[in-house]
Amino acid sequence: MFWFFAAILVFASLRVITARNPVHAALFLVLAFCTSAGIWIQLEAEFLGIVLVLVYVGAVMVLFLFVVMMLDINLTRLREGFWGYFPVGAVVALLLVTEMALVLAGPYFGLTEAPPPPPSPAGYSNTKELGRLLYTDYVYPFELAAVILLVAIVAAIALTLRRRKHGKRMDPAQQIRVRREDRVRMVSMPADKGDQA
């Protein structure tokens, strides 16, 4: 099953970067996320696999697809900077290929001599163990990461907020305090019957 999921994951990853249509690339990225979740579940990390599907496939990729389908993307303009980024991409690809070769050729380099991890006891919950670690041993880094994310959200809103000089604004408190006498003036006028001839 691992080799089946790995083959699909490699194929989907290649199609993400080689597909000409951005919508097709985003759909192949969804396939890559789903197969990655399958590999996580095989590694007994069920919580991470489910979160990967719920968060990335269910929320982030839907947003990506919505943005890609709503925008009119000029494909020729996107391909203009390909050769400028090619050296950095080639170095990263070479490092990834080297790491995969070391993993696959582990027996030849003596990397498989490490003892296998002990089997999980009965009733073991990956989610419970992850929560216990987050809120006991790593509670301060977890809270610090939450504060940093909150500051990033506030900073992004503050940077993108544009105030218009000639925009009309209303004060809700002033609207609530208004009285009928301030808005409507009753005028008593005698009836005019006109000239009767």
C-alpha positions as CSV (number, residue, x, y, z in Angstrom):
1,M,0.0,0.0,0.0
2,F,2.9,2.4,0.7
3,W,4.4,1.9,-2.7
4,F,0.9,2.4,-4.3
5,F,0.3,5.7,-2.4
6,A,3.9,6.8,-3.0
7,A,3.6,6.3,-6.8
8,I,0.3,8.3,-6.9
9,L,1.9,11.0,-4.8
10,V,5.0,11.3,-7.1
11,F,2.7,11.4,-10.2
12,A,0.4,14.0,-8.7
13,S,3.4,16.1,-7.6
14,L,4.9,16.0,-11.0
15,R,1.5,17.0,-12.6
16,V,1.2,19.9,-10.2
17,I,4.3,21.6,-11.6
18,T,3.9,20.4,-15.2
19,A,0.2,21.0,-15.8
20,R,-0.5,24.0,-18.1
21,N,-4.0,24.7,-16.7
22,P,-3.9,26.2,-13.2
23,V,-7.2,24.5,-12.3
24,H,-5.8,21.1,-13.3
25,A,-2.7,21.8,-11.2
26,A,-4.8,22.6,-8.1
27,L,-6.8,19.4,-8.6
28,F,-3.6,17.4,-8.8
29,L,-2.5,19.1,-5.6
30,V,-5.7,17.9,-3.9
31,L,-4.8,14.4,-5.1
32,A,-1.3,14.8,-3.6
33,F,-2.7,15.9,-0.3
34,C,-5.1,13.0,-0.1
35,T,-2.4,10.4,-0.9
36,S,-0.1,12.1,1.7
37,A,-2.9,11.7,4.2
38,G,-3.1,8.0,3.3
39,I,0.7,7.7,4.0
40,W,0.3,9.5,7.3
41,I,-2.5,7.0,8.3
42,Q,-0.2,4.1,7.4
43,L,2.4,5.5,9.8
44,E,-0.2,5.4,12.6
45,A,-0.5,9.2,12.6
46,E,-4.3,9.2,12.1
47,F,-4.9,12.7,13.5
48,L,-2.4,14.3,11.1
49,G,-3.9,12.5,8.1
50,I,-7.4,13.6,9.0
51,V,-6.3,17.2,9.7
52,L,-4.4,17.2,6.3
53,V,-7.7,16.3,4.5
54,L,-9.9,18.6,6.5
55,V,-7.7,21.7,6.6
56,Y,-5.8,21.6,3.3
57,V,-8.2,19.8,1.0
58,G,-11.4,21.0,2.7
59,A,-10.5,24.6,3.2
60,V,-7.2,25.8,1.6
61,M,-7.6,24.0,-1.7
62,V,-11.2,25.1,-2.1
63,L,-10.0,28.7,-1.6
64,F,-7.2,28.1,-4.2
65,L,-9.6,26.7,-6.7
66,F,-12.1,29.6,-6.1
67,V,-9.3,32.2,-6.6
68,V,-7.8,30.4,-9.7
69,M,-11.2,30.0,-11.3
70,M,-12.4,33.6,-10.6
71,L,-9.2,35.3,-11.8
72,D,-8.3,35.6,-15.4
73,I,-4.7,34.3,-15.3
74,N,-2.4,35.1,-18.2
75,L,-0.4,31.9,-18.6
76,T,2.2,33.4,-20.9
77,R,3.0,36.1,-18.3
78,L,3.4,33.4,-15.6
79,R,6.0,31.5,-17.7
80,E,8.2,34.6,-18.2
81,G,10.3,34.1,-15.0
82,F,10.8,30.4,-15.4
83,W,14.5,30.5,-16.3
84,G,15.2,33.0,-13.6
85,Y,14.0,30.6,-10.9
86,F,15.4,27.5,-12.6
87,P,18.9,27.5,-10.8
88,V,17.3,27.6,-7.3
89,G,14.7,25.0,-8.3
90,A,17.4,22.7,-9.7
91,V,19.4,22.9,-6.5
92,V,16.3,22.1,-4.4
93,A,15.4,19.2,-6.7
94,L,18.9,17.8,-6.6
95,L,18.8,17.9,-2.7
96,L,15.4,16.1,-2.7
97,V,16.6,13.4,-5.2
98,T,19.7,12.9,-3.0
99,E,17.5,12.5,0.1
100,M,15.2,10.0,-1.6
101,A,18.2,8.0,-2.9
102,L,19.6,7.8,0.6
103,V,16.2,6.6,1.9
104,L,15.8,4.0,-0.8
105,A,19.4,2.8,-0.7
106,G,19.4,2.7,3.1
107,P,20.6,-1.0,3.4
108,Y,23.7,-0.2,1.4
109,F,24.7,2.7,3.6
110,G,23.9,0.9,6.9
111,L,20.9,3.1,7.7
112,T,18.6,0.2,8.6
113,E,20.5,-0.9,11.6
114,A,18.4,1.3,13.9
115,P,15.9,-0.7,16.0
116,P,12.3,-0.4,14.9
117,P,10.0,1.6,17.2
118,P,8.1,-0.4,19.8
119,P,4.5,-1.4,18.9
120,S,1.8,0.8,20.3
121,P,0.0,-0.6,23.4
122,A,-3.7,-1.5,23.3
123,G,-6.0,1.5,23.6
124,Y,-3.3,3.9,22.4
125,S,-4.7,7.1,20.9
126,N,-2.5,9.2,18.7
127,T,-4.7,12.3,19.1
128,K,-4.7,12.0,22.9
129,E,-0.9,11.7,23.0
130,L,-0.5,14.7,20.7
131,G,-2.8,16.8,22.8
132,R,-1.0,15.7,26.0
133,L,2.4,16.7,24.5
134,L,1.0,20.0,23.2
135,Y,-0.5,21.1,26.5
136,T,2.1,19.8,28.9
137,D,5.6,19.7,27.5
138,Y,5.2,22.2,24.7
139,V,2.5,24.5,26.1
140,Y,4.7,27.6,26.0
141,P,5.9,27.2,22.4
142,F,2.3,26.4,21.4
143,E,1.0,29.5,23.1
144,L,3.8,31.6,21.6
145,A,3.0,30.3,18.1
146,A,-0.6,31.3,18.7
147,V,0.3,34.8,19.7
148,I,2.7,35.2,16.7
149,L,-0.2,34.1,14.4
150,L,-2.5,36.6,16.0
151,V,0.0,39.4,15.6
152,A,0.4,38.3,11.9
153,I,-3.3,38.5,11.4
154,V,-3.6,41.9,13.0
155,A,-0.6,43.2,11.0
156,A,-2.0,41.9,7.7
157,I,-5.3,43.7,8.4
158,A,-3.6,46.9,9.4
159,L,-1.4,46.8,6.3
160,T,-4.2,46.3,3.9
161,L,-6.7,48.7,5.5
162,R,-7.2,51.7,3.3
163,R,-9.0,54.8,4.6
164,R,-10.7,57.0,2.0
165,K,-10.4,60.7,2.5
166,H,-13.8,61.6,1.1
167,G,-15.7,58.6,2.4
168,K,-18.9,59.2,4.4
169,R,-19.1,57.8,7.9
170,M,-21.8,57.5,10.4
171,D,-21.6,57.3,14.1
172,P,-23.9,54.6,15.4
173,A,-24.1,56.2,18.9
174,Q,-25.3,59.5,17.4
175,Q,-27.9,57.6,15.4
176,I,-29.2,55.9,18.5
177,R,-29.4,59.2,20.5
178,V,-31.5,60.9,17.8
179,R,-35.0,62.2,18.8
180,R,-38.1,62.7,16.7
181,E,-38.0,66.4,17.3
182,D,-34.5,66.6,15.7
183,R,-35.7,65.0,12.4
184,V,-39.3,66.0,11.9
185,R,-40.9,69.4,12.3
186,M,-44.6,69.6,12.5
187,V,-46.1,72.7,10.9
188,S,-49.6,73.8,11.5
189,M,-51.1,75.5,8.5
190,P,-54.6,76.8,8.0
191,A,-56.5,75.3,5.2
192,D,-56.6,77.5,2.1
193,K,-60.0,77.2,0.4
194,G,-59.1,79.6,-2.4
195,D,-61.2,82.1,-4.2
196,Q,-64.8,81.0,-4.8
197,A,-66.2,82.7,-7.8
